[in-house]
Amino acid sequence: MGQFGNQPDFITEVKSLTVSDTINSTTFLNGSAIYVGNSTTGTDIKVIMVGVTAAGGGIPTATDAITIKGVQAGSKLPFIVDYVLATGTTATELIMGK
């Protein structure tokens, strides 16, 4: 982390992540890094990046998501996200860190 003035250079909170297609305050990750515990070749993760809003403002929708393809087991995604969607995500054993 460390690239934002209000975040430390290390992760101080971790928890297992349950992916969901629901986009609301209960699934909001508030700018978290994602660690991929298990995947196979060609595994994908569909995310909404930190700070993305819907066209015209407000809560983003699934159309605002991007898919990261070919994620390997044991890797930490090199960006910060607010949501991980179930549809389009094939990786398992995901952990979020802040």
N, CA, C and O atoms as a GROMACS GRO file, in nm:
protein
  392
    1MET      N    1   0.087  -0.109   0.000
    1MET     CA    2   0.000   0.000   0.000
    1MET      C    3   0.095   0.118   0.000
    1MET      O    4   0.170   0.128  -0.097
    2GLY      N    5   0.100   0.204   0.091
    2GLY     CA    6   0.204   0.304   0.101
    2GLY      C    7   0.203   0.414  -0.004
    2GLY      O    8   0.279   0.509   0.010
    3GLN      N    9   0.123   0.405  -0.108
    3GLN     CA   10   0.122   0.508  -0.211
    3GLN      C   11   0.021   0.618  -0.180
    3GLN      O   12   0.015   0.719  -0.250
    4PHE      N   13  -0.057   0.599  -0.075
    4PHE     CA   14  -0.156   0.696  -0.035
    4PHE      C   15  -0.115   0.753   0.100
    4PHE      O   16  -0.074   0.678   0.188
    5GLY      N   17  -0.126   0.882   0.116
    5GLY     CA   18  -0.080   0.948   0.238
    5GLY      C   19  -0.149   0.899   0.364
    5GLY      O   20  -0.090   0.907   0.472
    6ASN      N   21  -0.270   0.849   0.354
    6ASN     CA   22  -0.343   0.806   0.472
    6ASN      C   23  -0.334   0.656   0.496
    6ASN      O   24  -0.408   0.604   0.580
    7GLN      N   25  -0.246   0.585   0.426
    7GLN     CA   26  -0.231   0.441   0.445
    7GLN      C   27  -0.088   0.406   0.483
    7GLN      O   28   0.006   0.469   0.433
    8PRO      N   29  -0.069   0.307   0.570
    8PRO     CA   30   0.066   0.263   0.605
    8PRO      C   31   0.130   0.188   0.490
    8PRO      O   32   0.064   0.157   0.391
    9ASP      N   33   0.259   0.157   0.503
    9ASP     CA   34   0.333   0.083   0.401
    9ASP      C   35   0.311  -0.068   0.412
    9ASP      O   36   0.373  -0.145   0.339
   10PHE      N   37   0.225  -0.109   0.501
   10PHE     CA   38   0.201  -0.251   0.523
   10PHE      C   39   0.054  -0.274   0.553
   10PHE      O   40  -0.020  -0.181   0.588
   11ILE      N   41   0.012  -0.398   0.539
   11ILE     CA   42  -0.128  -0.434   0.565
   11ILE      C   43  -0.145  -0.457   0.714
   11ILE      O   44  -0.066  -0.529   0.777
   12THR      N   45  -0.249  -0.397   0.772
   12THR     CA   46  -0.273  -0.409   0.915
   12THR      C   47  -0.400  -0.485   0.948
   12THR      O   48  -0.426  -0.516   1.065
   13GLU      N   49  -0.482  -0.516   0.847
   13GLU     CA   50  -0.607  -0.589   0.868
   13GLU      C   51  -0.628  -0.686   0.754
   13GLU      O   52  -0.618  -0.647   0.637
   14VAL      N   53  -0.657  -0.812   0.784
   14VAL     CA   54  -0.688  -0.911   0.680
   14VAL      C   55  -0.811  -0.990   0.719
   14VAL      O   56  -0.840  -1.008   0.837
   15LYS      N   57  -0.884  -1.037   0.618
   15LYS     CA   58  -0.996  -1.127   0.642
   15LYS      C   59  -1.029  -1.198   0.512
   15LYS      O   60  -0.999  -1.150   0.403
   16SER      N   61  -1.092  -1.314   0.526
   16SER     CA   62  -1.136  -1.389   0.409
   16SER      C   63  -1.240  -1.308   0.334
   16SER      O   64  -1.318  -1.234   0.393
   17LEU      N   65  -1.239  -1.322   0.205
   17LEU     CA   66  -1.329  -1.244   0.120
   17LEU      C   67  -1.430  -1.337   0.053
   17LEU      O   68  -1.392  -1.434  -0.012
   18THR      N   69  -1.556  -1.306   0.070
   18THR     CA   70  -1.662  -1.376  -0.002
   18THR      C   71  -1.708  -1.286  -0.114
   18THR      O   72  -1.760  -1.177  -0.090
   19VAL      N   73  -1.689  -1.331  -0.237
   19VAL     CA   74  -1.727  -1.248  -0.352
   19VAL      C   75  -1.878  -1.243  -0.365
   19VAL      O   76  -1.948  -1.336  -0.325
   20SER      N   77  -1.927  -1.134  -0.421
   20SER     CA   78  -2.072  -1.114  -0.432
   20SER      C   79  -2.102  -1.020  -0.548
   20SER      O   80  -2.023  -0.931  -0.579
   21ASP      N   81  -2.214  -1.042  -0.613
   21ASP     CA   82  -2.259  -0.950  -0.717
   21ASP      C   83  -2.340  -0.834  -0.660
   21ASP      O   84  -2.380  -0.745  -0.734
   22THR      N   85  -2.364  -0.836  -0.532
   22THR     CA   86  -2.432  -0.725  -0.465
   22THR      C   87  -2.331  -0.612  -0.445
   22THR      O   88  -2.221  -0.634  -0.394
   23ILE      N   89  -2.368  -0.494  -0.485
   23ILE     CA   90  -2.280  -0.377  -0.470
   23ILE      C   91  -2.348  -0.280  -0.375
   23ILE      O   92  -2.437  -0.204  -0.414
   24ASN      N   93  -2.306  -0.284  -0.249
   24ASN     CA   94  -2.362  -0.195  -0.147
   24ASN      C   95  -2.264  -0.186  -0.030
   24ASN      O   96  -2.151  -0.232  -0.040
   25SER      N   97  -2.306  -0.127   0.080
   25SER     CA   98  -2.217  -0.104   0.193
   25SER      C   99  -2.172  -0.234   0.260
   25SER      O  100  -2.068  -0.236   0.325
   26THR      N  101  -2.247  -0.343   0.246
   26THR     CA  102  -2.205  -0.468   0.310
   26THR      C  103  -2.094  -0.540   0.233
   26THR      O  104  -2.022  -0.621   0.292
   27THR      N  105  -2.079  -0.512   0.104
   27THR     CA  106  -1.974  -0.575   0.025
   27THR      C  107  -1.861  -0.477  -0.010
   27THR      O  108  -1.766  -0.514  -0.079
   28PHE      N  109  -1.872  -0.355   0.037
   28PHE     CA  110  -1.773  -0.249   0.010
   28PHE      C  111  -1.642  -0.283   0.082
   28PHE      O  112  -1.642  -0.302   0.203
   29LEU      N  113  -1.531  -0.289   0.008
   29LEU     CA  114  -1.401  -0.324   0.065
   29LEU      C  115  -1.318  -0.202   0.104
   29LEU      O  116  -1.212  -0.217   0.164
   30ASN      N  117  -1.366  -0.084   0.071
   30ASN     CA  118  -1.303   0.041   0.115
   30ASN      C  119  -1.154   0.048   0.081
   30ASN      O  120  -1.071   0.079   0.167
   31GLY      N  121  -1.121   0.020  -0.041
   31GLY     CA  122  -0.983   0.032  -0.086
   31GLY      C  123  -0.892  -0.074  -0.030
   31GLY      O  124  -0.801  -0.044   0.046
   32SER      N  125  -0.915  -0.199  -0.067
   32SER     CA  126  -0.837  -0.311  -0.014
   32SER      C  127  -0.751  -0.375  -0.121
   32SER      O  128  -0.784  -0.373  -0.240
   33ALA      N  129  -0.640  -0.433  -0.077
   33ALA     CA  130  -0.558  -0.517  -0.163
   33ALA      C  131  -0.617  -0.658  -0.158
   33ALA      O  132  -0.679  -0.695  -0.059
   34ILE      N  133  -0.597  -0.736  -0.265
   34ILE     CA  134  -0.652  -0.871  -0.272
   34ILE      C  135  -0.538  -0.970  -0.291
   34ILE      O  136  -0.454  -0.955  -0.380
   35TYR      N  137  -0.537  -1.073  -0.207
   35TYR     CA  138  -0.442  -1.184  -0.218
   35TYR      C  139  -0.520  -1.305  -0.270
   35TYR      O  140  -0.629  -1.335  -0.223
   36VAL      N  141  -0.462  -1.374  -0.368
   36VAL     CA  142  -0.527  -1.490  -0.429
   36VAL      C  143  -0.462  -1.616  -0.374
   36VAL      O  144  -0.346  -1.644  -0.403
   37GLY      N  145  -0.538  -1.691  -0.294
   37GLY     CA  146  -0.483  -1.812  -0.233
   37GLY      C  147  -0.485  -1.932  -0.325
   37GLY      O  148  -0.395  -2.015  -0.318
   38ASN      N  149  -0.586  -1.942  -0.412
   38ASN     CA  150  -0.599  -2.060  -0.496
   38ASN      C  151  -0.649  -2.017  -0.633
   38ASN      O  152  -0.742  -1.937  -0.645
   39SER      N  153  -0.587  -2.071  -0.734
   39SER     CA  154  -0.633  -2.046  -0.870
   39SER      C  155  -0.572  -2.151  -0.962
   39SER      O  156  -0.480  -2.224  -0.923
   40THR      N  157  -0.622  -2.157  -1.080
   40THR     CA  158  -0.565  -2.244  -1.183
   40THR      C  159  -0.523  -2.154  -1.298
   40THR      O  160  -0.558  -2.036  -1.301
   41THR      N  161  -0.449  -2.207  -1.392
   41THR     CA  162  -0.406  -2.128  -1.506
   41THR      C  163  -0.528  -2.065  -1.574
   41THR      O  164  -0.625  -2.134  -1.603
   42GLY      N  165  -0.521  -1.937  -1.597
   42GLY     CA  166  -0.630  -1.867  -1.663
   42GLY      C  167  -0.738  -1.818  -1.569
   42GLY      O  168  -0.846  -1.779  -1.615
   43THR      N  169  -0.712  -1.818  -1.439
   43THR     CA  170  -0.811  -1.773  -1.342
   43THR      C  171  -0.834  -1.623  -1.355
   43THR      O  172  -0.740  -1.546  -1.378
   44ASP      N  173  -0.960  -1.581  -1.340
   44ASP     CA  174  -0.997  -1.440  -1.354
   44ASP      C  175  -1.055  -1.386  -1.224
   44ASP      O  176  -1.110  -1.461  -1.143
   45ILE      N  177  -1.041  -1.256  -1.206
   45ILE     CA  178  -1.103  -1.186  -1.094
   45ILE      C  179  -1.167  -1.059  -1.150
   45ILE      O  180  -1.102  -0.982  -1.220
   46LYS      N  181  -1.296  -1.039  -1.120
   46LYS     CA  182  -1.368  -0.922  -1.169
   46LYS      C  183  -1.383  -0.823  -1.053
   46LYS      O  184  -1.441  -0.857  -0.950
   47VAL      N  185  -1.331  -0.702  -1.071
   47VAL     CA  186  -1.326  -0.604  -0.963
   47VAL      C  187  -1.378  -0.468  -1.008
   47VAL      O  188  -1.383  -0.436  -1.127
   48ILE      N  189  -1.416  -0.389  -0.909
   48ILE     CA  190  -1.442  -0.247  -0.930
   48ILE      C  191  -1.333  -0.174  -0.853
   48ILE      O  192  -1.319  -0.189  -0.732
   49MET      N  193  -1.257  -0.096  -0.925
   49MET     CA  194  -1.142  -0.027  -0.867
   49MET      C  195  -1.187   0.078  -0.765
   49MET      O  196  -1.301   0.123  -0.766
   50VAL      N  197  -1.096   0.115  -0.678
   50VAL     CA  198  -1.124   0.213  -0.574
   50VAL      C  199  -1.164   0.347  -0.638
   50VAL      O  200  -1.102   0.391  -0.735
   51GLY      N  201  -1.267   0.409  -0.584
   51GLY     CA  202  -1.308   0.542  -0.628
   51GLY      C  203  -1.396   0.548  -0.750
   51GLY      O  204  -1.438   0.657  -0.789
   52VAL      N  205  -1.426   0.434  -0.813
   52VAL     CA  206  -1.511   0.434  -0.932
   52VAL      C  207  -1.656   0.461  -0.891
   52VAL      O  208  -1.706   0.403  -0.795
   53THR      N  209  -1.721   0.549  -0.964
   53THR     CA  210  -1.863   0.576  -0.940
   53THR      C  211  -1.940   0.552  -1.070
   53THR      O  212  -1.882   0.548  -1.178
   54ALA      N  213  -2.068   0.537  -1.056
   54ALA     CA  214  -2.154   0.518  -1.174
   54ALA      C  215  -2.154   0.646  -1.257
   54ALA      O  216  -2.124   0.754  -1.206
   55ALA      N  217  -2.189   0.632  -1.383
   55ALA     CA  218  -2.201   0.751  -1.468
   55ALA      C  219  -2.301   0.846  -1.403
   55ALA      O  220  -2.412   0.805  -1.370
   56GLY      N  221  -2.264   0.969  -1.385
   56GLY     CA  222  -2.349   1.066  -1.319
   56GLY      C  223  -2.333   1.067  -1.168
   56GLY      O  224  -2.400   1.144  -1.098
   57GLY      N  225  -2.243   0.981  -1.116
   57GLY     CA  226  -2.217   0.975  -0.972
   57GLY      C  227  -2.295   0.863  -0.904
   57GLY      O  228  -2.384   0.802  -0.965
   58GLY      N  229  -2.262   0.836  -0.782
   58GLY     CA  230  -2.331   0.733  -0.706
   58GLY      C  231  -2.259   0.600  -0.706
   58GLY      O  232  -2.147   0.588  -0.755
   59ILE      N  233  -2.326   0.500  -0.650
   59ILE     CA  234  -2.268   0.367  -0.636
   59ILE      C  235  -2.245   0.306  -0.774
   59ILE      O  236  -2.332   0.313  -0.860
   60PRO      N  237  -2.127   0.246  -0.796
   60PRO     CA  238  -2.100   0.184  -0.926
   60PRO      C  239  -2.188   0.062  -0.949
   60PRO      O  240  -2.253   0.011  -0.858
   61THR      N  241  -2.190   0.018  -1.072
   61THR     CA  242  -2.265  -0.102  -1.109
   61THR      C  243  -2.168  -0.203  -1.169
   61THR      O  244  -2.050  -0.173  -1.188
   62ALA      N  245  -2.217  -0.322  -1.199
   62ALA     CA  246  -2.133  -0.427  -1.257
   62ALA      C  247  -2.072  -0.384  -1.390
   62ALA      O  248  -1.966  -0.435  -1.428
   63THR      N  249  -2.135  -0.292  -1.460
   63THR     CA  250  -2.079  -0.246  -1.588
   63THR      C  251  -1.953  -0.161  -1.568
   63THR      O  252  -1.880  -0.136  -1.663
   64ASP      N  253  -1.928  -0.117  -1.444
   64ASP     CA  254  -1.809  -0.039  -1.414
   64ASP      C  255  -1.690  -0.128  -1.376
   64ASP      O  256  -1.581  -0.077  -1.350
   65ALA      N  257  -1.711  -0.260  -1.372
   65ALA     CA  258  -1.606  -0.354  -1.331
   65ALA      C  259  -1.511  -0.386  -1.445
   65ALA      O  260  -1.545  -0.371  -1.563
   66ILE      N  261  -1.391  -0.429  -1.408
   66ILE     CA  262  -1.294  -0.478  -1.505
   66ILE      C  263  -1.257  -0.621  -1.464
   66ILE      O  264  -1.268  -0.658  -1.347
   67THR      N  265  -1.212  -0.700  -1.560
   67THR     CA  266  -1.172  -0.837  -1.532
   67THR      C  267  -1.021  -0.849  -1.547
   67THR      O  268  -0.965  -0.814  -1.651
   68ILE      N  269  -0.956  -0.900  -1.442
   68ILE     CA  270  -0.813  -0.927  -1.446
   68ILE      C  271  -0.799  -1.074  -1.482
   68ILE      O  272  -0.849  -1.161  -1.410
   69LYS      N  273  -0.733  -1.102  -1.591
   69LYS     CA  274  -0.725  -1.239  -1.643
   69LYS      C  275  -0.589  -1.302  -1.611
   69LYS      O  276  -0.488  -1.234  -1.602
   70GLY      N  277  -0.591  -1.433  -1.594
   70GLY     CA  278  -0.468  -1.509  -1.576
   70GLY      C  279  -0.400  -1.488  -1.442
   70GLY      O  280  -0.277  -1.496  -1.433
   71VAL      N  281  -0.476  -1.463  -1.337
   71VAL     CA  282  -0.419  -1.442  -1.204
   71VAL      C  283  -0.366  -1.575  -1.150
   71VAL      O  284  -0.434  -1.677  -1.159
   72GLN      N  285  -0.246  -1.574  -1.094
   72GLN     CA  286  -0.183  -1.694  -1.043
   72GLN      C  287  -0.204  -1.709  -0.893
   72GLN      O  288  -0.216  -1.609  -0.822
   73ALA      N  289  -0.209  -1.832  -0.844
   73ALA     CA  290  -0.219  -1.859  -0.700
   73ALA      C  291  -0.100  -1.799  -0.629
   73ALA      O  292   0.012  -1.798  -0.681
   74GLY      N  293  -0.124  -1.749  -0.510
   74GLY     CA  294  -0.016  -1.693  -0.428
   74GLY      C  295   0.024  -1.552  -0.467
   74GLY      O  296   0.131  -1.505  -0.427
   75SER      N  297  -0.059  -1.483  -0.546
   75SER     CA  298  -0.023  -1.348  -0.587
   75SER      C  299  -0.112  -1.244  -0.521
   75SER      O  300  -0.227  -1.270  -0.488
   76LYS      N  301  -0.055  -1.126  -0.503
   76LYS     CA  302  -0.131  -1.012  -0.453
   76LYS      C  303  -0.155  -0.921  -0.572
   76LYS      O  304  -0.062  -0.886  -0.644
   77LEU      N  305  -0.279  -0.882  -0.592
   77LEU     CA  306  -0.309  -0.794  -0.705
   77LEU      C  307  -0.240  -0.660  -0.682
   77LEU      O  308  -0.239  -0.609  -0.570
   78PRO      N  309  -0.183  -0.601  -0.786
   78PRO     CA  310  -0.104  -0.478  -0.771
   78PRO      C  311  -0.187  -0.349  -0.773
   78PRO      O  312  -0.137  -0.244  -0.813
   79PHE      N  313  -0.312  -0.357  -0.730
   79PHE     CA  314  -0.395  -0.238  -0.723
   79PHE      C  315  -0.497  -0.253  -0.612
   79PHE      O  316  -0.514  -0.361  -0.554
   80ILE      N  317  -0.564  -0.144  -0.582
   80ILE     CA  318  -0.658  -0.136  -0.470
   80ILE      C  319  -0.800  -0.135  -0.525
   80ILE      O  320  -0.830  -0.065  -0.622
   81VAL      N  321  -0.890  -0.215  -0.462
   81VAL     CA  322  -1.026  -0.229  -0.513
   81VAL      C  323  -1.130  -0.200  -0.405
   81VAL      O  324  -1.101  -0.205  -0.285
   82ASP      N  325  -1.252  -0.170  -0.451
   82ASP     CA  326  -1.365  -0.150  -0.360
   82ASP      C  327  -1.461  -0.267  -0.360
   82ASP      O  328  -1.530  -0.290  -0.261
   83TYR      N  329  -1.468  -0.343  -0.471
   83TYR     CA  330  -1.559  -0.458  -0.480
   83TYR      C  331  -1.495  -0.569  -0.562
   83TYR      O  332  -1.418  -0.543  -0.654
   84VAL      N  333  -1.526  -0.694  -0.526
   84VAL     CA  334  -1.491  -0.811  -0.608
   84VAL      C  335  -1.623  -0.881  -0.639
   84VAL      O  336  -1.695  -0.923  -0.548
   85LEU      N  337  -1.653  -0.894  -0.767
   85LEU     CA  338  -1.781  -0.951  -0.810
   85LEU      C  339  -1.772  -1.103  -0.827
   85LEU      O  340  -1.668  -1.156  -0.867
   86ALA      N  341  -1.880  -1.172  -0.796
   86ALA     CA  342  -1.885  -1.318  -0.810
   86ALA      C  343  -1.889  -1.359  -0.956
   86ALA      O  344  -1.815  -1.449  -0.998
   87THR      N  345  -1.975  -1.294  -1.034
   87THR     CA  346  -1.984  -1.325  -1.177
   87THR      C  347  -1.856  -1.276  -1.245
   87THR      O  348  -1.826  -1.157  -1.242
   88GLY      N  349  -1.784  -1.367  -1.305
   88GLY     CA  350  -1.659  -1.332  -1.371
   88GLY      C  351  -1.536  -1.363  -1.287
   88GLY      O  352  -1.424  -1.352  -1.336
   89THR      N  353  -1.555  -1.401  -1.160
   89THR     CA  354  -1.442  -1.436  -1.074
   89THR      C  355  -1.437  -1.587  -1.059
   89THR      O  356  -1.533  -1.648  -1.012
   90THR      N  357  -1.324  -1.647  -1.098
   90THR     CA  358  -1.307  -1.792  -1.085
   90THR      C  359  -1.202  -1.828  -0.981
   90THR      O  360  -1.190  -1.945  -0.945
   91ALA      N  361  -1.125  -1.732  -0.933
   91ALA     CA  362  -1.027  -1.757  -0.828
   91ALA      C  363  -1.099  -1.784  -0.695
   91ALA      O  364  -1.209  -1.735  -0.673
   92THR      N  365  -1.036  -1.863  -0.609
   92THR     CA  366  -1.094  -1.894  -0.480
   92THR      C  367  -0.993  -1.863  -0.370
   92THR      O  368  -0.877  -1.831  -0.396
   93GLU      N  369  -1.038  -1.875  -0.246
   93GLU     CA  370  -0.955  -1.850  -0.130
   93GLU      C  371  -0.895  -1.709  -0.135
   93GLU      O  372  -0.774  -1.690  -0.118
   94LEU      N  373  -0.981  -1.611  -0.160
   94LEU     CA  374  -0.938  -1.472  -0.167
   94LEU      C  375  -0.931  -1.412  -0.027
   94LEU      O  376  -1.014  -1.442   0.059
   95ILE      N  377  -0.832  -1.328  -0.006
   95ILE     CA  378  -0.815  -1.257   0.121
   95ILE      C  379  -0.802  -1.109   0.091
   95ILE      O  380  -0.728  -1.070   0.001
   96MET      N  381  -0.875  -1.027   0.166
   96MET     CA  382  -0.863  -0.882   0.150
   96MET      C  383  -0.771  -0.828   0.258
   96MET      O  384  -0.770  -0.878   0.370
   97GLY      N  385  -0.695  -0.727   0.223
   97GLY     CA  386  -0.605  -0.666   0.320
   97GLY      C  387  -0.608  -0.515   0.309
   97GLY      O  388  -0.616  -0.459   0.200
   98LYS      N  389  -0.602  -0.450   0.425
   98LYS     CA  390  -0.597  -0.304   0.431
   98LYS      C  391  -0.482  -0.263   0.519
   98LYS      O  392  -0.458  -0.144   0.539
   0.00000   0.00000   0.00000
